[in-house]
Amino acid sequence: MQPTADFDPGRLARSLLRKSRQGALATLMAGSGDPYCSLVNVASHPDGSPILLISRLALHTKNLLADPRVSLMLDERAEGDPLEGSRIMLAGHAEEASGDDAAILRRRYLNAHPSAEAFVEFKDFAFFRIRPSGAHLVAGFGRIVDLKPEKFLTDISDAGALLEAEQGAVDHMNADHRDATNLYATRLLGADPGDWRCTGCDPDGIDLAAGSKTLRLDFPERVTGPGALRKMLIRLADEARAKE
């Protein structure tokens, strides 16, 4: 199905990846190969791929360590009939993080789930990243699309400088520019007033959260460095103020 003015499958899939904080993880039972499904908390890598923080004592972790093939379902948690909301089913492989990638996964996950600070240091917990091989998007009647990773993941190959500066930018926005963050949420995205904070940024946009509510603000064009990010955030704040 080709994108239309009111339906862009790739953009909707990216939004679900960025905004979701819980999902249903399907693994294969070690030994028998029987399907097993569990509820997990998720965050997103700068490219949009899902991040998990899970215990080696959990059955799903034992399963994916024996066979890394997994599926993850994310949905928009719409009110009313949940089947009327959009959802995405990812297929892929789960990889345990190490080195620099582990540091990225850690900070991105803790920005999305601050309460995980209480157990992130437990020795049985580890970060995993799901490397998608494809996705099945269901967005309503006649809007069912299979997508390849390049259609919904964000290209970060040219954004090394931005990723290095990301945490500093997030901390700065939350400490000194919470007013702008709230304007993004309320005036640009139509959200109710709240204590909105920035939880991450990437070349395509920024992620916002207030309690259990999450939002995604897409940039009108890609940014790949801290200078371009600063200019974009000022530009969006000016646009939000102009909507008074």
N, C-alpha and C positions, 0 to 999 in steps of 0.2 A: 504494500500500500504506500502511495506517495504522500508526503506531507501536504496539508492544505493550510489555508490561512488560520483556521481555528484548531488544527491538530498537527503537531509536530512530534512524531513518536520519539525521536532521539532526545528532544528537549524534555518531554514528559518523563522519559526513563531517567535522565540525569537528575531531574528534580526529585523523583522518588528515592534515588540513591543518596542524594545529599540530605534530604529531610528526614528520612526514616531513622528511628532510634531503636526499634525492635523488629525482629523478623522471625520467620519459621525456618529453621535450619534442618535440612534432610541429609542424613548420612546413611551409610550402609553398615549394617551390623557386622562387626568383626567375626569371622568364622562362618556365619550362615548367609551373609549377604542380604538379609531381610531389610526392608526400609525402616528407618527410625527418624522421627521428627521431634524437634524440641524448640522451645522458645529461647531466643538469645537477644542480648543487646548488641547493637551495631553502631559503628561510626563509619566515616568514609575517608579513604586515602585521598591525597590531592588529585589523583586522576579519577576519583569516584568509585574505585573498587572497594568492597566492604571490608571493614576491620572488625575482628572479634577479639575479645579478651575472655578466655575460657580456661577452666581448670582441667588438669590432666586426670583428675578423679572423676570427671563427668563422662558419662557413657558416650556422648557425641564426640568428645575429644579422643577417646580411645578408638572410636570408629574411624575418624578421619586420619588418625595416625597410621592405621592399618591400611586404609584406602582413602586417598585425599579427594576423591570425587565427591562433590557436594552439590546441593541445590539450595537456594535461599529465596524465600518469597517475602517481598516487601509490599505494603499497601499504604494508601493514603489515610487510612483510619477515618473515612467519611462517616458522618452521622447518618442514622437510619439504616437502611439495608446495606450491609457492607459489600454485597455483590454489585452494587451500583457504583462503587468507587473504583479508581484505577489501581492496578497492582502489576508488579513485575516479578517474574520468576527467572532467577539467574541460575545458570549451570556453569560449573567450573571446578577448579581444584583449590584446596586450602593449603597454604604454605605457612609454616611457622617462621616468624620474623627473626632476623639476626642482624647484627651490625648497625649501620646507619639507618636501614629500613626500620629496625625495631624502634629506634628513637623517634622516627617520624610517626609510626603507628601509635606509640605511647602518647605523644603530645596531642595528636589529633583525637584519640579516643578519650583522653582525660578532659579535653576541652568540651567534648560532647557529653561526657558522663563524669562530672566532677566527683560524684559520690564514690567512684571506683578507686579513688585515692586510698580508701580504707583497706583495700585488699590487693592492690596492684603489686605490692612487694611480696606477697605470699609466693613461696617457691613453687607451688604446684600450678600457678597461673602463668599463662604465656599468651602473647599476641599472635594472631594468625590473620593472614590476608587472603581473601578469596580472589583468585585470578579468573575472571569470567571467560568462558568460551562462547557464550551466547546468552540471549535473553528472550523471553516470551512476554510481551506486553499486552495486557487486556485493559482497555480504556473505555469500554462501553460497546453497545451494539454496533457491529461493523467496524470496530476499531481494535482489531486483534492483529498484532504484528510481531514477527520474529526479527530480532536485531542482532547484528554482529557487533563485537566489542567496540570497533572503531566508530560505530554510530552512537554510542552512549557514554563512552569513557572520554575524559578530557586529555588532550595532548599536553604533556608537561615536559617534552623533550627540550624546549627552549626556555623553560621557566625556572632554571636552577637558582637564579638570583632572588626570584620571588619566594621560592620555597624556603630559602635560607632566612629571609626577612619575615616570614609569615608570623611566627610566634610573637616577635616584637611588635608587629603591626596589630595583631589581635589584642595584646596586652595594652598597647597604647590607646586603641579605640575604646576598650572597656574602662580604662582608668581616666581618660581625659576627654573622650568624645561620646559619652553615653547618650547625650542629647541628639547627636547625629544618627546614632544607631536606632534610637526610638523613632526618629523621623523617617528613616528608611522603611521601618516596619509599618508605621501607621499611614504615612502619606504616599509612599511609593507602592506598598504592597497591600494596603487596606486592612491591616490588622488592628485589633483593639489595643489601646494603650497598655503598656506593661513594662516590666523591667527587662527590656530587650538587651541582649549582649551578643557580641560577635564570637562565633566559635571556630571560624576558619575562613580562609580565602584561597583562591586558586585562580588560574587564568580566566576562567569563565564567570566568576562571581564570588559572592560572600554568603556565608551561612549564619543565620541568626537564631537565637533561642530565648524563650522566656518561660521558665519552669519546664513543663512538658511540651510546650508548643514550639514548633520549629518553622522557619521560613527560609526560602532561597531567593536571593536577589541576583539576577543575572546581569552581567555587565553588557552594555551596548556593543562593546568590542573587547577583544582579548587584551589582557595586560600580562606582561612577563617579567617585570622588574619592580622594585620598591618605589622608584620615582613615578612610574606610570600608575601604580596602585594608589599612591597618595593623590595624584591629580584626579583619578577616577572617583575616589571617595569624596573629594571636595566637590567635584562636578555633581555627583548624585545628591550630596547634601544641599547644594544650591538648588537643584531641581525640586527637592522635597520642600524646601522653604518657600519656593515660588508657588507651591500649591495651596498656600494659606487662603 
